[in-house]
Amino acid sequence: MSTIKALMNLKGRRALITGATGGLGRVMADALAELGADIVLVDRPGSDFKNITDMLNRQWAVNIEHYSCDLEKEVDRAGLIEQITSSDKGLNILINNAAFTGTSELHGWAVPFEDQTVETWRRAFEVNLTAVFHLSKGLAPLLKVAQGANIINIASIYGMYGPDWSLYEGTAMSNPAAYGASKGGLIQLTRWLATTIGPQVRVNSISPGGIFRNQSEKFVLRYEARTPLGRMATESDFCGITAYLSSDLSKYVTGQNIFIDGGWGIW
């Protein structure tokens, strides 16, 4: 019987993380590097790869690479797939973390339903769902021959639940239709992939609840009051689930959508 320490060990495995320079991406990269995995960081052109690379190099004796890729562009995604598959380094773990969240200034996004635009809907789906399909399909041949191969998709509680609009009253925040719909599609794609590229590759998704990022005080207080654990999430709350799903600790777990939401969905 393997020990827990042995099951957690990712030495000799290689993990690719999209959206790697963001708060959640950095935490997941750090967690996997601590367990011994070599890390491939992927994010948009102009991202601060140096800061996260320096941080990982200071703390963990693993190999770190980074690639710029605009996941909204099919040609960029194809180029990334070619770069990864043409190397002789293999791939054991794919974490589809990048997401199109937009900003309140983006036309047709954080606005009332009647003002949301088809163009912005399409852009969100391209990153949140189509890019995941494209990368998973393109990198599946590498994963299928790798030890402990798995894909982790970062979904959302809003892929399963409708928004409580009372949380947003009196704030500049919103919850666009394209976000929830694309995350719901991502959860179903996770299940579809699990039955399609298994047993060689396990596929699971994580649905985070709200992560504290200096949102409006009104929103934070309302959100905390609605959450059984009484607070919003922090990025560090996702270290454990990342380690679990990426490693052999979860070697008989596939097709699951795991909520990390402080109990949000149990009411």
VENQUI-V155641 format. One record per helix or strand. SS is the DSSP state (A for helix, B for strand). FROM is the first residue (numbers start at 0). LEN is the number of residues. Records with the same first field share a line. If there is no record, write none. Layout:
SS: FROM-LEN / FROM-LEN
This chain:
A: 3-5 / 22-12 / 48-11 / 73-13 / 112-3 / 117-27 / 156-3 / 164-3 / 176-20 / 216-9 / 234-12 / 247-3 / 263-3
B: 13-5 / 37-6 / 63-5 / 92-4 / 149-5 / 201-7 / 210-1 / 232-1 / 256-4
